[in-house]
Amino acid sequence: MTNKRLELPQGTLDLLIARAVALEPLHGWAISEPLQQISGDAVHVKQGSLYPALHRLERHGWLKAKWAISENNRRAKYYELTGQSRKQLEAETVAW
């Protein structure tokens, strides 16, 4: 059995992340589960790709973040969509 890498169109990870946090604010580690669900278990995102994408989306104004205590009683950065990015998400979803 071989592991084949699935090539996704550029921006797919950003769109999946935005869809995941559109439902509720999530910390980085908790975002990976909805990504698998949204993609029908086709996408498994490693931390080395997830966290740079989260930081990029935050820099571009798609996400805002705040520090809070996670369900494991640890300090975690929670991400959520900005008001403008919700409109952009709808447009990107249609275009994709």
Contacts in CASP RR format, 6 or more apart in sequence:
PFRMAT RR
TARGET T0000
AUTHOR 0000-0000-0000
METHOD contacts of the structure
MODEL  1
MTNKRLELPQGTLDLLIARAVALEPLHGWAISEPLQQISGDAVHVKQGSL
YPALHRLERHGWLKAKWAISENNRRAKYYELTGQSRKQLEAETVAW
6 42 0 8 1.000
6 43 0 8 1.000
8 43 0 8 1.000
9 96 0 8 1.000
12 43 0 8 1.000
12 96 0 8 1.000
13 43 0 8 1.000
13 45 0 8 1.000
13 49 0 8 1.000
13 50 0 8 1.000
13 53 0 8 1.000
14 53 0 8 1.000
14 56 0 8 1.000
14 57 0 8 1.000
14 62 0 8 1.000
15 89 0 8 1.000
15 92 0 8 1.000
15 93 0 8 1.000
15 96 0 8 1.000
16 35 0 8 1.000
16 38 0 8 1.000
16 39 0 8 1.000
16 43 0 8 1.000
16 45 0 8 1.000
17 31 0 8 1.000
17 35 0 8 1.000
17 50 0 8 1.000
17 53 0 8 1.000
17 54 0 8 1.000
17 57 0 8 1.000
17 63 0 8 1.000
17 79 0 8 1.000
18 57 0 8 1.000
18 62 0 8 1.000
18 63 0 8 1.000
18 81 0 8 1.000
18 85 0 8 1.000
18 89 0 8 1.000
18 92 0 8 1.000
19 34 0 8 1.000
19 38 0 8 1.000
19 89 0 8 1.000
19 93 0 8 1.000
20 26 0 8 1.000
20 31 0 8 1.000
20 34 0 8 1.000
20 35 0 8 1.000
20 38 0 8 1.000
21 31 0 8 1.000
21 63 0 8 1.000
21 79 0 8 1.000
21 80 0 8 1.000
21 81 0 8 1.000
22 81 0 8 1.000
22 86 0 8 1.000
22 89 0 8 1.000
23 34 0 8 1.000
24 80 0 8 1.000
25 66 0 8 1.000
25 78 0 8 1.000
25 79 0 8 1.000
25 80 0 8 1.000
26 34 0 8 1.000
26 78 0 8 1.000
26 79 0 8 1.000
26 80 0 8 1.000
27 68 0 8 1.000
27 70 0 8 1.000
27 76 0 8 1.000
27 77 0 8 1.000
27 78 0 8 1.000
27 79 0 8 1.000
28 50 0 8 1.000
28 51 0 8 1.000
28 54 0 8 1.000
28 76 0 8 1.000
28 77 0 8 1.000
28 79 0 8 1.000
29 76 0 8 1.000
30 70 0 8 1.000
31 50 0 8 1.000
31 54 0 8 1.000
31 79 0 8 1.000
32 44 0 8 1.000
32 45 0 8 1.000
32 50 0 8 1.000
35 43 0 8 1.000
35 45 0 8 1.000
36 43 0 8 1.000
36 44 0 8 1.000
45 53 0 8 1.000
54 63 0 8 1.000
54 65 0 8 1.000
54 79 0 8 1.000
57 63 0 8 1.000
57 79 0 8 1.000
58 64 0 8 1.000
58 65 0 8 1.000
58 79 0 8 1.000
61 82 0 8 1.000
61 84 0 8 1.000
61 85 0 8 1.000
62 81 0 8 1.000
62 82 0 8 1.000
62 85 0 8 1.000
62 88 0 8 1.000
63 79 0 8 1.000
63 80 0 8 1.000
63 81 0 8 1.000
63 82 0 8 1.000
63 85 0 8 1.000
64 79 0 8 1.000
64 80 0 8 1.000
64 81 0 8 1.000
64 82 0 8 1.000
65 77 0 8 1.000
65 78 0 8 1.000
65 79 0 8 1.000
65 80 0 8 1.000
66 77 0 8 1.000
66 78 0 8 1.000
67 75 0 8 1.000
67 76 0 8 1.000
67 77 0 8 1.000
67 78 0 8 1.000
68 75 0 8 1.000
68 76 0 8 1.000
68 78 0 8 1.000
69 75 0 8 1.000
69 76 0 8 1.000
70 76 0 8 1.000
81 89 0 8 1.000
END
